[in-house]
Each structure stands twice: as structure tokens, then as C-alpha cells.
Amino acid sequence: MSAVPLDSGVMRHYLSVDDLSTAELPDLLDLAAALKADRGAHAQALAGRSIALIFEKPSTRTRVSFEVAVHELGGYPLPLAGAELQLGRGETLEDTAAVLSRYVHAIVLRTFAQESLERLARGGTVPVVNALSDYSHPCQALAD
């Protein structure tokens, strides 16, 4: 993925740490520090937006972190268990992405196969964020 400024308005996916340039990383970490210091400072950043949170793998910290973050940024977190969807069972991942893209503004997926994230990203028209795959856990890498 080519480097695009964080605030450019261009749709981007975050599927691996390689999706951020070394130039973007300090800005993102500075923003994270500001959000941590004042959790209410950006309370309207996601106002009017719904974010699908799909968890095929069980999670405590990652799920709670995403759900609380979306809420505190003014968005509506829509938690979905992988078993509640037709992911790969009767409906392709690309079809699921297309359908969800009609209703939500982004999709966060915690899954097994990295390919699932890539197919979801190809099939939808909203950003996809990797909340963990067997290949990568890029959000945890940033937190570390």
C-alpha cells in the first residue's frame, strides 16, 4: 500500500504493519498518546458512523479495546460473532464485504487467515482493519 497521509480522506485498509509508512508512524503514535491523555478530546471523531466488529476468534482485550474506542470516539460499534454471519458459508467474503459496506463505515476483523482480511478488503468499499490474523496482529504491534 502506498503512503497516504492519515487525514487525506482516501480510503485505506490496515491489514499489516506495512500499511503504514515510517513517516506516518510518529504522527499516529502522537495521536494515540493524545487520545490516551484525554479520552474525550476526539469524542465526535466517529460521530454518525457505524463500525462492524467481527470476531471469528475469541478475544477479551482486543474486542473491548475496539468496542470502547469506537464508542468513545462517538461512533456506533456493531459487534458481530463470526458464527452470526455467512462468512465463507453460503456467502463469499467478497459478498459479505459488499453487503456490510452498505451499512457500516468500516469493518474490523479478528480472524484466522490473512487471506480472509484481504478478500474482505477487495470486496468492500469501506476500510478494513486487522484485529488479528494468524499472520499478523498489527494493532497490537502499534500498542507494543
C-alpha positions in Angstrom: 0.0 0.0 0.0 1.3 3.4 -0.8 1.8 6.0 1.8 -1.2 8.3 2.1 -1.4 10.9 4.9 -3.6 9.8 7.8 -6.0 12.7 7.3 -6.2 12.6 3.5 -9.7 11.3 3.2 -8.5 8.5 1.0 -9.9 5.1 2.0 -7.2 2.8 3.4 -7.0 -0.6 4.9 -4.8 -1.6 7.9 -4.1 -5.3 7.3 -0.4 -5.3 8.3 2.2 -3.0 9.8 3.4 -2.5 6.3 0.3 -0.4 5.6 1.9 2.5 7.5 5.0 4.3 6.2 7.8 5.1 8.6 6.9 8.8 8.1 3.3 8.2 9.3 4.2 6.2 12.3 5.3 9.1 14.6 2.0 11.0 13.8 -0.1 8.0 14.6 1.7 7.4 17.8 1.4 11.0 18.8 -2.3 10.9 18.1 -2.6 7.7 20.2 -0.8 9.4 23.1 -3.1 12.4 22.9 -6.2 10.2 22.9 -4.8 8.3 25.9 -4.1 11.5 27.8 -7.6 13.0 27.1 -10.0 10.3 26.1 -12.8 12.8 25.5 -10.7 15.1 23.2 -12.0 13.5 20.0 -15.4 12.4 21.2 -17.0 13.2 17.9 -14.4 11.8 15.5 -16.6 8.9 14.5 -20.0 10.7 15.1 -22.7 9.3 12.8 -20.5 6.3 11.8 -21.1 2.6 12.5 -18.1 0.2 12.7 -18.6 -3.6 12.3 -16.5 -5.6 14.7 -16.3 -9.2 13.5 -14.7 -11.7 15.8 -14.2 -15.2 14.5 -11.6 -15.8 17.2 -12.4 -15.2 20.9 -11.0 -12.1 22.4 -11.1 -10.1 25.6 -8.7 -7.1 25.3 -8.9 -6.6 21.6 -12.7 -6.8 21.5 -13.1 -4.5 24.5 -10.5 -2.1 23.2 -12.2 -1.7 19.8 -15.7 -1.5 21.2 -14.8 1.1 23.8 -12.7 3.1 21.3 -15.4 3.3 18.7 -17.9 4.4 21.4 -15.6 7.0 23.0 -14.9 8.4 19.5 -18.6 9.0 19.0 -19.3 6.0 16.7 -21.6 3.0 17.0 -19.7 -0.3 17.5 -21.6 -3.2 15.9 -20.1 -6.4 17.5 -20.7 -9.5 15.4 -19.6 -13.1 16.1 -18.2 -14.9 13.0 -20.9 -17.6 13.6 -23.6 -14.9 13.2 -22.5 -14.2 9.6 -22.3 -16.3 6.5 -18.5 -15.8 6.2 -17.4 -18.4 3.8 -20.6 -20.5 4.3 -23.1 -19.8 1.6 -21.9 -16.3 1.0 -18.4 -15.3 -0.1 -16.2 -12.9 1.9 -16.5 -10.5 -1.0 -20.3 -10.6 -0.9 -20.2 -10.1 2.9 -17.9 -7.1 2.4 -20.2 -5.6 -0.2 -23.3 -6.1 2.0 -21.6 -4.7 5.1 -20.3 -1.7 3.1 -23.8 -0.6 2.5 -24.5 -0.3 6.3 -21.2 0.4 8.1 -18.3 2.8 7.6 -15.5 0.4 8.4 -15.0 -3.3 9.2 -12.7 -4.6 11.9 -12.0 -8.4 11.6 -10.3 -10.8 14.0 -9.9 -14.0 12.0 -7.6 -16.9 11.3 -6.5 -16.5 7.7 -4.9 -13.3 6.5 -6.4 -14.1 3.1 -9.9 -13.5 4.7 -8.9 -9.9 5.5 -7.5 -9.4 2.0 -10.7 -10.8 0.4 -12.9 -8.6 2.6 -10.8 -5.6 1.7 -11.1 -6.3 -2.0 -14.9 -6.9 -1.8 -15.9 -3.9 0.1 -15.9 -0.2 -0.2 -15.0 0.7 3.4 -11.7 0.4 5.3 -10.9 -3.0 6.8 -8.8 -3.2 10.0 -6.9 -6.4 11.0 -7.7 -7.1 14.7 -5.6 -10.3 14.5 -4.9 -13.0 11.9 -2.7 -16.0 12.1 -0.2 -13.9 10.1 -0.3 -10.6 11.9 -1.6 -8.5 14.8 -0.8 -5.0 13.5 -2.8 -3.1 16.1 -1.0 -5.0 18.9 2.3 -4.2 17.2 1.4 -0.5 17.4 0.4 -0.8 21.0 3.7 -2.5 21.9 
